[in-house]
Amino acid sequence: METNLCVAGFGGQGVMTLGKFLASATCDSTDKNVTFFPSYGAEQRGGTANCFVVISDEMVGAPLGDVMDDLIVMNGPSLQKFLPTLKQGGTLFINSSIVPEEDIDRTDVKVVKAPVTEMALEMGNAKVLNVIMLGVYVGYTEVVSPEVVWGTIEHKLAKKAKLLPLNKEAFEKGLEIGRSQR
């Protein structure tokens, strides 16, 4: 089994962190091979950001980025740029708070919607939108167990212990959405 994932959005939406959490969880706690490849736009916050994560039972070379099994898009420009790379029958995860479903011009892919920006704002911290989306992805795909992913998040945020309850709630909410759309 091999899963090619692209995560794309604006800088500041936690795109890289989402990819790193997934790659680290898989690498540290499973026997699968993983590659994480970040790509930043010239700008910082507000510029484009995307990363590729490849999870495989076999050895992984460099991620090519030309054919994705799964695609997570956090904004409209990322949808336009990366939707052509999603393979037929692939799964598109959208931040439905800011990515209108009518902008999706393909009927040959599965669409999983989650209003992660809206949810994060309702929770009082816009920075957890990536953790919600990670939960959606893990809940839907089951590519890695939720316990393993949460363990990685918990470890990575250990120095910021006060953030753990909010991130746990965000991850759990995402898992619920992902599982409900399976």
Backbone as a printed PyTorch tensor [residue, N CA C, xyz], in Angstrom:
tensor([[[  0.8300,  -1.1800,   0.0000],
         [  0.0000,   0.0000,   0.0000],
         [  0.8750,   1.2440,   0.0000]],

        [[  0.5050,   2.2170,  -0.7920],
         [  1.1800,   3.5120,  -0.7730],
         [  0.1210,   4.5950,  -0.8820]],

        [[  0.2520,   5.6110,  -0.0400],
         [ -0.6560,   6.7490,  -0.0540],
         [  0.1370,   8.0090,  -0.3110]],

        [[ -0.2350,   8.7460,  -1.3450],
         [  0.3800,  10.0310,  -1.6710],
         [ -0.6120,  11.1240,  -1.3030]],

        [[ -0.1800,  12.0220,  -0.4110],
         [ -1.0350,  13.0960,   0.0690],
         [ -0.3750,  14.4320,  -0.1830]],

        [[ -1.1580,  15.3970,  -0.6400],
         [ -0.7150,  16.7830,  -0.7380],
         [ -1.6110,  17.5920,   0.1930]],

        [[ -0.9780,  18.4450,   1.0040],
         [ -1.7010,  19.3630,   1.8880],
         [ -1.3440,  20.7610,   1.4180]],

        [[ -2.3380,  21.5930,   1.1320],
         [ -2.0500,  22.9120,   0.5750],
         [ -2.9680,  23.9760,   1.1600]],

        [[ -2.3990,  25.1700,   1.3280],
         [ -3.1720,  26.2950,   1.8410],
         [ -2.3070,  27.5340,   1.9140]],

        [[ -2.7920,  28.5340,   2.6560],
         [ -2.0230,  29.7470,   2.8960],
         [ -1.0220,  29.4910,   4.0110]],

        [[  0.1020,  30.2120,   3.9770],
         [  1.0060,  30.2000,   5.1110],
         [  0.2460,  30.7000,   6.3260]],

        [[  0.4690,  30.0950,   7.4770],
         [ -0.2390,  30.4800,   8.6880],
         [ -1.4360,  29.6020,   8.9920]],

        [[ -1.8000,  28.6950,   8.0680],
         [ -2.9160,  27.7840,   8.3200],
         [ -2.4450,  26.4620,   8.9270]],

        [[ -1.1570,  26.3250,   9.1690],
         [ -0.6480,  25.1070,   9.7870],
         [ -0.4980,  23.9360,   8.8420]],

        [[ -0.3610,  24.2250,   7.5580],
         [ -0.2210,  23.1800,   6.5450],
         [  0.9970,  22.2900,   6.8270]],

        [[  2.1350,  22.9090,   7.0760],
         [  3.3550,  22.1320,   7.3310],
         [  3.2450,  21.3350,   8.6200]],

        [[  2.6610,  21.9410,   9.6350],
         [  2.5090,  21.2410,  10.9110],
         [  1.6180,  20.0200,  10.7470]],

        [[  0.5350,  20.1460,  10.0050],
         [ -0.3390,  19.0110,   9.7440],
         [  0.4590,  17.8830,   9.0940]],

        [[  1.2070,  18.2080,   8.0550],
         [  2.0150,  17.2030,   7.3600],
         [  3.0690,  16.5850,   8.2600]],

        [[  3.7350,  17.4150,   9.0670],
         [  4.7620,  16.9110,   9.9880],
         [  4.1700,  15.9910,  11.0430]],

        [[  3.0210,  16.3680,  11.6050],
         [  2.3780,  15.5070,  12.6100],
         [  2.0630,  14.1430,  12.0140]],

        [[  1.4930,  14.1100,  10.8140],
         [  1.1320,  12.8480,  10.1740],
         [  2.3730,  12.0240,   9.8540]],

        [[  3.3920,  12.6640,   9.2830],
         [  4.6250,  11.9490,   8.9360],
         [  5.3260,  11.4260,  10.1850]],

        [[  5.4300,  12.2450,  11.2060],
         [  6.0970,  11.8250,  12.4450],
         [  5.3580,  10.6750,  13.1100]],

        [[  4.0440,  10.7710,  13.1940],
         [  3.2540,   9.7080,  13.8170],
         [  3.4710,   8.3860,  13.0890]],

        [[  3.4480,   8.4390,  11.7700],
         [  3.6110,   7.2270,  10.9720],
         [  5.0120,   6.6620,  11.1240]],

        [[  6.0020,   7.5270,  11.0550],
         [  7.4050,   7.1010,  11.1300],
         [  7.7610,   6.5370,  12.5050]],

        [[  7.3120,   7.2180,  13.5590],
         [  7.7020,   6.8430,  14.9160],
         [  6.9670,   5.6300,  15.4630]],

        [[  5.7750,   5.3590,  14.9660],
         [  4.9410,   4.3570,  15.6260],
         [  4.4190,   3.2430,  14.7320]],

        [[  4.8620,   3.1930,  13.4950],
         [  4.4450,   2.1010,  12.6160],
         [  5.6850,   1.5630,  11.9020]],

        [[  5.5090,   0.4950,  11.1540],
         [  6.6230,  -0.0500,  10.3700],
         [  6.5880,   0.4470,   8.9230]],

        [[  5.7830,   1.4660,   8.6650],
         [  5.6710,   2.0140,   7.3100],
         [  6.8130,   2.9960,   7.0220]],

        [[  7.0880,   3.1860,   5.7610],
         [  8.0810,   4.1570,   5.3200],
         [  7.3670,   5.4650,   4.9890]],

        [[  8.0360,   6.5910,   5.2870],
         [  7.4020,   7.8960,   5.1410],
         [  8.3730,   8.8940,   4.5230]],

        [[  7.8430,   9.7540,   3.6660],
         [  8.5890,  10.9030,   3.1650],
         [  7.7310,  12.1400,   3.3850]],

        [[  8.3530,  13.2020,   3.8800],
         [  7.6950,  14.4960,   4.0650],
         [  8.4960,  15.4980,   3.2560]],

        [[  7.7970,  16.2290,   2.3810],
         [  8.4740,  17.1880,   1.5190],
         [  7.7270,  18.5130,   1.5420]],

        [[  8.2760,  19.5450,   2.2220],
         [  7.5890,  20.8460,   2.2910],
         [  7.9330,  21.7300,   1.1030]],

        [[  7.0150,  22.6560,   0.7950],
         [  7.2540,  23.6430,  -0.2450],
         [  6.6130,  24.9560,   0.1910]],

        [[  7.4180,  25.9870,   0.2990],
         [  6.9370,  27.2880,   0.7530],
         [  6.9230,  28.2690,  -0.4070]],

        [[  5.9480,  29.1880,  -0.3950],
         [  5.9460,  30.2910,  -1.3410],
         [  6.9690,  31.3170,  -0.8870]],

        [[  7.1930,  32.3280,  -1.6860],
         [  8.1790,  33.3590,  -1.3630],
         [  7.7680,  34.1760,  -0.1430]],

        [[  6.4600,  34.3070,   0.0620],
         [  5.9710,  35.0640,   1.2100],
         [  5.9450,  34.1650,   2.4390]],

        [[  5.7200,  34.7600,   3.5990],
         [  5.5640,  33.9670,   4.8110],
         [  4.0730,  33.8100,   5.0810]],

        [[  3.5830,  34.3770,   6.1530],
         [  2.1700,  34.2620,   6.5000],
         [  1.3140,  34.8590,   5.3800]],

        [[  0.3530,  34.0900,   4.9170],
         [ -0.5140,  34.5580,   3.8460],
         [ -0.0660,  34.1010,   2.4690]],

        [[  1.1920,  33.6830,   2.3270],
         [  1.6800,  33.1610,   1.0500],
         [  1.2610,  31.7110,   0.9000]],

        [[  1.5900,  31.1140,  -0.2210],
         [  1.2130,  29.7240,  -0.4370],
         [  2.1500,  28.7930,   0.3150]],

        [[  1.6020,  27.6880,   0.7440],
         [  2.3900,  26.6610,   1.4140],
         [  1.7640,  25.3150,   1.0740]],

        [[  2.6010,  24.3400,   0.8230],
         [  2.0900,  22.9930,   0.6060],
         [  3.1590,  21.9880,   0.9810]],

        [[  2.7210,  20.7830,   1.2470],
         [  3.6650,  19.7170,   1.5410],
         [  3.1120,  18.4120,   0.9990]],

        [[  4.0090,  17.5000,   0.8000],
         [  3.6580,  16.1730,   0.3250],
         [  4.0700,  15.1660,   1.3850]],

        [[  3.2040,  14.2100,   1.6500],
         [  3.5020,  13.1260,   2.5690],
         [  3.2220,  11.8360,   1.8080]],

        [[  4.2160,  10.9550,   1.7880],
         [  4.0420,   9.6440,   1.1750],
         [  4.2010,   8.6110,   2.2760]],

        [[  3.2210,   7.7440,   2.4110],
         [  3.2370,   6.6620,   3.3920],
         [  3.1550,   5.3680,   2.6070]],

        [[  4.1120,   4.4500,   2.8610],
         [  4.1670,   3.2440,   2.0430],
         [  4.6790,   2.0410,   2.8260]],

        [[  4.2480,   0.8670,   2.3900],
         [  4.7840,  -0.3790,   2.9320],
         [  6.1640,  -0.6580,   2.3330]],

        [[  6.4380,  -0.0720,   1.1960],
         [  7.7100,  -0.2560,   0.4870],
         [  8.6160,   0.9480,   0.7090]],

        [[  9.8410,   0.8720,   0.2130],
         [ 10.7460,   2.0150,   0.2720],
         [ 10.1280,   3.1620,  -0.5300]],

        [[ 10.3680,   4.3940,  -0.0720],
         [  9.7940,   5.5700,  -0.7210],
         [ 10.9190,   6.4000,  -1.3180]],

        [[ 10.7580,   6.7520,  -2.5850],
         [ 11.7060,   7.6680,  -3.2020],
         [ 11.2360,   9.0930,  -2.9410]],

        [[ 11.6930,  10.0080,  -3.7220],
         [ 11.2460,  11.4010,  -3.5900],
         [  9.7940,  11.4960,  -4.0320]],

        [[  8.9860,  12.2550,  -3.2900],
         [  7.5920,  12.4220,  -3.7270],
         [  7.5510,  13.2280,  -5.0230]],

        [[  6.8040,  12.7330,  -5.9900],
         [  6.7630,  13.3980,  -7.2860],
         [  5.7490,  14.5280,  -7.3230]],

        [[  4.6510,  14.3870,  -6.6190],
         [  3.6670,  15.4500,  -6.5690],
         [  2.8140,  15.5950,  -7.8050]],

        [[  2.9090,  14.6420,  -8.7390],
         [  2.1230,  14.7900,  -9.9560],
         [  0.8230,  13.9860,  -9.9330]],

        [[  0.7380,  12.9610,  -9.0930],
         [ -0.4920,  12.1870,  -8.9550],
         [ -0.7100,  11.8950,  -7.4700]],

        [[ -1.7820,  12.4560,  -6.9290],
         [ -2.0830,  12.3130,  -5.5120],
         [ -3.2650,  11.3730,  -5.3020]],

        [[ -3.1700,  10.5550,  -4.2490],
         [ -4.3020,   9.7240,  -3.8340],
         [ -5.2950,  10.5760,  -3.0440]],

        [[ -4.7340,  11.4510,  -2.2050],
         [ -5.5340,  12.3150,  -1.3430],
         [ -5.0220,  13.7420,  -1.4480]],

        [[ -5.9330,  14.6840,  -1.2990],
         [ -5.5830,  16.0990,  -1.3760],
         [ -6.3630,  16.8490,  -0.3080]],

        [[ -5.6410,  17.5820,   0.5400],
         [ -6.2750,  18.4470,   1.5310],
         [ -6.0430,  19.8780,   1.0750]],

        [[ -7.1310,  20.6220,   0.8480],
         [ -6.9980,  22.0280,   0.4630],
         [ -7.6810,  22.9020,   1.5070]],

        [[ -6.9450,  23.9190,   1.9220],
         [ -7.4310,  24.8120,   2.9690],
         [ -7.9410,  26.1310,   2.4100]],

        [[ -7.7460,  26.3860,   1.0950],
         [ -8.2100,  27.6400,   0.4840],
         [ -8.4560,  27.4430,  -1.0090]],

        [[ -9.1310,  28.4260,  -1.6120],
         [ -9.4850,  28.3530,  -3.0290],
         [ -8.3170,  28.2620,  -3.9840]],

        [[ -7.2770,  29.1150,  -3.8310],
         [ -6.1480,  29.0200,  -4.7480],
         [ -5.4650,  27.6410,  -4.7410]],

        [[ -5.4340,  27.0140,  -3.5850],
         [ -4.8340,  25.6720,  -3.5060],
         [ -5.6880,  24.6470,  -4.2330]],

        [[ -7.0050,  24.8090,  -4.1670],
         [ -7.8910,  23.9190,  -4.9080],
         [ -7.6020,  24.0190,  -6.3970]],

        [[ -7.5340,  25.2430,  -6.9080],
         [ -7.2930,  25.4410,  -8.3350],
         [ -5.9450,  24.8900,  -8.7720]],

        [[ -4.9390,  25.0870,  -7.9290],
         [ -3.5890,  24.6580,  -8.2880],
         [ -3.3970,  23.1430,  -8.2320]],

        [[ -3.9600,  22.4940,  -7.2040],
         [ -3.6350,  21.0880,  -6.9730],
         [ -4.7160,  20.0850,  -7.3640]],

        [[ -5.9530,  20.5320,  -7.6080],
         [ -7.0050,  19.5850,  -7.9720],
         [ -6.6430,  18.7320,  -9.1940]],

        [[ -5.9660,  19.2930, -10.2040],
         [ -5.6020,  18.4460, -11.3500],
         [ -4.6540,  17.2900, -10.9970]],

        [[ -3.9690,  17.3720,  -9.8570],
         [ -3.0450,  16.2930,  -9.4800],
         [ -3.7440,  15.1360,  -8.7810]],

        [[ -4.9880,  15.3270,  -8.3680],
         [ -5.7210,  14.2760,  -7.6550],
         [ -6.1760,  13.2130,  -8.6430]],

        [[ -5.8040,  11.9690,  -8.3530],
         [ -6.1400,  10.8920,  -9.2870],
         [ -7.6370,  10.6290,  -9.3220]],

        [[ -8.0930,  10.0390, -10.3960],
         [ -9.4860,   9.6380, -10.5230],
         [ -9.7940,   8.6700,  -9.3850]],

        [[-10.8910,   8.9110,  -8.6670],
         [-11.2530,   8.0760,  -7.5300],
         [-10.5670,   8.4890,  -6.2370]],

        [[ -9.7150,   9.5230,  -6.2990],
         [ -9.0270,  10.0210,  -5.1140],
         [ -9.9870,  10.7490,  -4.1930]],

        [[ -9.4560,  11.1660,  -3.0430],
         [-10.2920,  11.8470,  -2.0520],
         [ -9.8020,  13.2660,  -1.8390]],

        [[-10.7290,  14.1990,  -1.9640],
         [-10.4620,  15.6170,  -1.7760],
         [-11.0610,  16.0540,  -0.4490]],

        [[-10.2240,  16.5830,   0.4300],
         [-10.6550,  17.0980,   1.7260],
         [-10.6190,  18.6150,   1.6210]],

        [[-11.7720,  19.2710,   1.8580],
         [-11.8000,  20.7220,   1.7180],
         [-12.1900,  21.4080,   3.0160]],

        [[-11.5830,  22.5670,   3.2250],
         [-11.9760,  23.4780,   4.2860],
         [-13.2030,  24.2020,   3.7590]],

        [[-14.3730,  23.6560,   4.0480],
         [-15.6030,  24.1900,   3.4480],
         [-15.9830,  25.5640,   3.9960]],

        [[-15.2640,  26.0550,   4.9930],
         [-15.4970,  27.4190,   5.4740],
         [-15.1240,  28.4430,   4.4110]],

        [[-14.0730,  28.1300,   3.6310],
         [-13.5980,  29.1140,   2.6440],
         [-13.4170,  28.5430,   1.2360]],

        [[-13.6430,  27.2450,   1.0500],
         [-13.5410,  26.6400,  -0.2820],
         [-14.9530,  26.2260,  -0.7020]],

        [[-15.5720,  26.9830,  -1.5980],
         [-16.9450,  26.6530,  -2.0200],
         [-16.9780,  25.3400,  -2.8140]],

        [[-17.9220,  24.4980,  -2.4780],
         [-18.0440,  23.2060,  -3.1560],
         [-18.2930,  23.3820,  -4.6500]],

        [[-18.9640,  24.4610,  -5.0310],
         [-19.2380,  24.6710,  -6.4590],
         [-17.9690,  24.9530,  -7.2680]],

        [[-16.8520,  25.2420,  -6.5890],
         [-15.5810,  25.4410,  -7.2940],
         [-14.9330,  24.1250,  -7.7050]],

        [[-15.4740,  23.0210,  -7.2200],
         [-14.9170,  21.7080,  -7.5550],
         [-15.5310,  21.2590,  -8.8670]],

        [[-14.7020,  21.2190,  -9.8950],
         [-15.2110,  20.9190, -11.2310],
         [-14.9710,  19.4700, -11.6450]],

        [[-14.8160,  18.5890, -10.6610],
         [-14.6030,  17.1790, -10.9680],
         [-15.6610,  16.3310, -10.2790]],

        [[-16.1480,  15.3320, -10.9990],
         [-17.1320,  14.4180, -10.4220],
         [-16.5390,  13.0340, -10.2030]],

        [[-15.2500,  12.8750, -10.5340],
         [-14.6070,  11.5690, -10.4350],
         [-13.7840,  11.4080,  -9.1560]],

        [[-14.0050,  12.2950,  -8.1670],
         [-13.2940,  12.2090,  -6.8890],
         [-14.3160,  12.2590,  -5.7500]],

        [[-13.9260,  11.7060,  -4.6130],
         [-14.7550,  11.7980,  -3.4110],
         [-14.4250,  13.1200,  -2.7260]],

        [[-15.4230,  13.7930,  -2.1860],
         [-15.2130,  15.0660,  -1.5050],
         [-15.6310,  14.9210,  -0.0380]],

        [[-14.7060,  15.2690,   0.8420],
         [-14.9750,  15.2690,   2.2780],
         [-14.8960,  16.7170,   2.7230]],

        [[-16.0130,  17.2280,   3.2530],
         [-16.0980,  18.6420,   3.6270],
         [-16.0250,  18.8000,   5.1390]],

        [[-15.2760,  19.8270,   5.5560],
         [-15.2090,  20.1720,   6.9790],
         [-14.9940,  21.6780,   7.1020]],

        [[-15.8640,  22.3720,   7.8220],
         [-15.7230,  23.8250,   7.9840],
         [-14.6960,  24.1530,   9.0710]],

        [[-13.4430,  23.7940,   8.8330],
         [-12.4320,  23.8500,   9.8990],
         [-12.1070,  25.2670,  10.3710]],

        [[-12.1390,  26.2460,   9.4770],
         [-11.8780,  27.6200,   9.9200],
         [-12.9810,  28.0730,  10.8690]],

        [[-14.2080,  27.8550,  10.4720],
         [-15.3600,  28.2230,  11.2970],
         [-15.3190,  27.5050,  12.6490]],

        [[-15.0160,  26.2210,  12.6220],
         [-14.9560,  25.4380,  13.8570],
         [-13.8610,  25.9490,  14.7920]],

        [[-12.6950,  26.2350,  14.2210],
         [-11.5780,  26.7220,  15.0380],
         [-11.9290,  28.0620,  15.6840]],

        [[-12.5620,  28.9370,  14.9300],
         [-12.9700,  30.2350,  15.4810],
         [-14.0050,  30.0550,  16.5940]],

        [[-14.9330,  29.1200,  16.4010],
         [-15.9200,  28.8330,  17.4430],
         [-15.2660,  28.2890,  18.7070]],

        [[-14.1460,  27.5770,  18.5200],
         [-13.4170,  27.0340,  19.6700],
         [-12.5430,  28.0940,  20.3390]],

        [[-12.4260,  29.2590,  19.6910],
         [-11.6910,  30.3570,  20.2930],
         [-10.2420,  30.4850,  19.8820]],

        [[ -9.7880,  29.6630,  18.9270],
         [ -8.3970,  29.7530,  18.4970],
         [ -8.2770,  29.2730,  17.0480]],

        [[ -8.0750,  30.2020,  16.1400],
         [ -7.9790,  29.8690,  14.7140],
         [ -6.8170,  28.9270,  14.4040]],

        [[ -5.8330,  28.8590,  15.2860],
         [ -4.6490,  28.0390,  15.0180],
         [ -4.9020,  26.5390,  15.0840]],

        [[ -6.0550,  26.1060,  15.5870],
         [ -6.3120,  24.6620,  15.6640],
         [ -7.0070,  24.1180,  14.4130]],

        [[ -7.1990,  24.9470,  13.3970],
         [ -7.8890,  24.4570,  12.2070],
         [ -7.1300,  23.3060,  11.5510]],

        [[ -5.8020,  23.3380,  11.6150],
         [ -5.0310,  22.2460,  11.0170],
         [ -5.1950,  20.9410,  11.7950]],

        [[ -5.3150,  21.0280,  13.1130],
         [ -5.4880,  19.8210,  13.9270],
         [ -6.8790,  19.2350,  13.6890]],

        [[ -7.8710,  20.1050,  13.5080],
         [ -9.2070,  19.6110,  13.1470],
         [ -9.1270,  18.8570,  11.8220]],

        [[ -8.4810,  19.4650,  10.8070],
         [ -8.3900,  18.8310,   9.4960],
         [ -7.5770,  17.5400,   9.5540]],

        [[ -6.5370,  17.5060,  10.3730],
         [ -5.7770,  16.2590,  10.5430],
         [ -6.7040,  15.1820,  11.1020]],

        [[ -7.5340,  15.5410,  12.0620],
         [ -8.5040,  14.5910,  12.6010],
         [ -9.4790,  14.1060,  11.5380]],

        [[ -9.9400,  15.0200,  10.6950],
         [-10.8440,  14.6440,   9.5950],
         [-10.1520,  13.6170,   8.6980]],

        [[ -8.9090,  13.9150,   8.3260],
         [ -8.1660,  13.0250,   7.4280],
         [ -7.9590,  11.6430,   8.0490]],

        [[ -7.5060,  11.6180,   9.2880],
         [ -7.2390,  10.3480,   9.9720],
         [ -8.5480,   9.5930,  10.2100]],

        [[ -9.5950,  10.3010,  10.6100],
         [-10.8830,   9.6550,  10.8440],
         [-11.4680,   9.0400,   9.5790]],

        [[-11.2540,   9.7080,   8.4580],
         [-11.8010,   9.2160,   7.1920],
         [-10.9500,   8.0880,   6.6020]],

        [[ -9.6360,   8.2910,   6.5630],
         [ -8.7700,   7.3430,   5.8570],
         [ -8.2910,   6.1840,   6.7240]],

        [[ -8.1650,   6.4190,   8.0190],
         [ -7.5840,   5.4300,   8.9310],
         [ -6.1900,   5.0060,   8.4720]],

        [[ -5.4780,   5.9020,   7.7970],
         [ -4.1380,   5.5920,   7.2970],
         [ -3.1750,   5.3220,   8.4580]],

        [[ -3.4130,   5.9620,   9.5950],
         [ -2.6660,   5.7430,  10.8350],
         [ -3.7040,   5.8020,  11.9540]],

        [[ -3.4910,   5.0530,  13.0220],
         [ -4.4920,   5.0510,  14.0880],
         [ -4.5560,   6.4160,  14.7740]],

        [[ -5.7460,   6.8270,  15.1550],
         [ -5.9060,   8.1170,  15.8360],
         [ -5.0780,   8.2180,  17.1220]],

        [[ -4.9330,   7.1220,  17.8310],
         [ -4.1600,   7.1310,  19.0760],
         [ -2.6990,   7.4570,  18.8080]],

        [[ -2.1700,   6.9120,  17.7410],
         [ -0.7750,   7.1790,  17.3650],
         [ -0.6030,   8.6470,  16.9800]],

        [[ -1.5290,   9.1670,  16.1890],
         [ -1.4360,  10.5660,  15.7630],
         [ -1.5750,  11.4920,  16.9740]],

        [[ -2.5480,  11.2060,  17.8410],
         [ -2.6940,  12.0600,  19.0270],
         [ -1.4410,  11.9860,  19.8980]],

        [[ -0.8430,  10.8090,  20.0330],
         [  0.3910,  10.6760,  20.8100],
         [  1.5000,  11.5660,  20.2690]],

        [[  1.5870,  11.6680,  18.9580],
         [  2.5880,  12.5330,  18.3320],
         [  2.2790,  14.0020,  18.6030]],

        [[  1.0270,  14.3920,  18.4490],
         [  0.6430,  15.7820,  18.7230],
         [  0.9650,  16.1210,  20.1780]],

        [[  0.6030,  15.2310,  21.0670],
         [  0.8360,  15.4350,  22.5000],
         [  2.3310,  15.5950,  22.7930]],

        [[  3.1370,  14.7620,  22.1560],
         [  4.5880,  14.8330,  22.3410],
         [  5.1510,  16.1490,  21.7920]],

        [[  4.7160,  16.5150,  20.5870],
         [  5.2350,  17.7370,  19.9460],
         [  4.8170,  19.0080,  20.6880]],

        [[  3.6620,  18.9620,  21.3550],
         [  3.1820,  20.1340,  22.0870],
         [  3.4680,  20.0540,  23.5830]],

        [[  4.2840,  19.1050,  24.0030],
         [  4.5390,  18.8860,  25.4360],
         [  5.0350,  20.1440,  26.1530]],

        [[  5.8180,  20.9590,  25.4870],
         [  6.3370,  22.1770,  26.1160],
         [  5.2770,  23.2680,  26.2120]],

        [[  4.1600,  23.0620,  25.5360],
         [  3.0500,  24.0160,  25.5780],
         [  1.8180,  23.2790,  26.1200]],

        [[  1.9490,  22.7130,  27.2990],
         [  0.9200,  21.8450,  27.8770],
         [ -0.4550,  22.5030,  27.9490]],

        [[ -0.4930,  23.8100,  28.1080],
         [ -1.7980,  24.4820,  28.2030],
         [ -2.5790,  24.4010,  26.8900]],

        [[ -1.8900,  24.1070,  25.7780],
         [ -2.5650,  23.9870,  24.4870],
         [ -3.1510,  22.5990,  24.2420]],

        [[ -2.7630,  21.6300,  25.0610],
         [ -3.1830,  20.2450,  24.8230],
         [ -4.6970,  20.0320,  24.8930]],

        [[ -5.4080,  20.5420,  25.9070],
         [ -6.8590,  20.2890,  25.9330],
         [ -7.5880,  20.8160,  24.6940]],

        [[ -7.2450,  22.0040,  24.2410],
         [ -7.8910,  22.5790,  23.0550],
         [ -7.5560,  21.7550,  21.8120]],

        [[ -6.2960,  21.3550,  21.6710],
         [ -5.8940,  20.5530,  20.5170],
         [ -6.5280,  19.1720,  20.5580]],

        [[ -6.6760,  18.5930,  21.7280],
         [ -7.3390,  17.2840,  21.8580],
         [ -8.7940,  17.4020,  21.4030]],

        [[ -9.4690,  18.4510,  21.8610],
         [-10.8590,  18.6810,  21.4620],
         [-10.9550,  18.8730,  19.9470]],

        [[-10.0190,  19.6480,  19.3820],
         [-10.0070,  19.9010,  17.9360],
         [ -9.8060,  18.5980,  17.1600]],

        [[ -8.8680,  17.7890,  17.5940],
         [ -8.5770,  16.5210,  16.9220],
         [ -9.7990,  15.5960,  16.9960]],

        [[-10.4130,  15.5060,  18.1590],
         [-11.5990,  14.6500,  18.3380],
         [-12.7560,  15.1050,  17.4460]],

        [[-12.9650,  16.4200,  17.3570],
         [-14.0330,  16.9370,  16.4880],
         [-13.7610,  16.5700,  15.0330]],

        [[-12.4950,  16.6820,  14.6170],
         [-12.1240,  16.3020,  13.2610],
         [-12.3440,  14.8230,  12.9960]],

        [[-11.9550,  13.9910,  13.9580],
         [-12.1710,  12.5450,  13.8130],
         [-13.6490,  12.2390,  13.5800]],

        [[-14.5170,  12.8870,  14.3550],
         [-15.9590,  12.6700,  14.2070],
         [-16.4350,  13.0020,  12.7960]],

        [[-15.9710,  14.1340,  12.2790],
         [-16.3800,  14.5290,  10.9190],
         [-15.8720,  13.5290,   9.9010]],

        [[-14.5990,  13.1520,   9.9910],
         [-14.0320,  12.1900,   9.0480],
         [-14.7570,  10.8630,   9.0760]],

        [[-15.0040,  10.3470,  10.2660],
         [-15.6890,   9.0560,  10.3980],
         [-17.1150,   9.1240,   9.8510]],

        [[-17.7860,  10.2610,  10.0690],
         [-19.1810,  10.3860,   9.6320],
         [-19.3100,  10.4490,   8.1040]],

        [[-18.2390,  10.8020,   7.4120],
         [-18.3060,  10.9080,   5.9460],
         [-17.6900,   9.7000,   5.2370]],

        [[-17.2600,   8.7360,   6.0090],
         [-16.6330,   7.5390,   5.4470],
         [-17.6110,   6.7670,   4.5840]]])
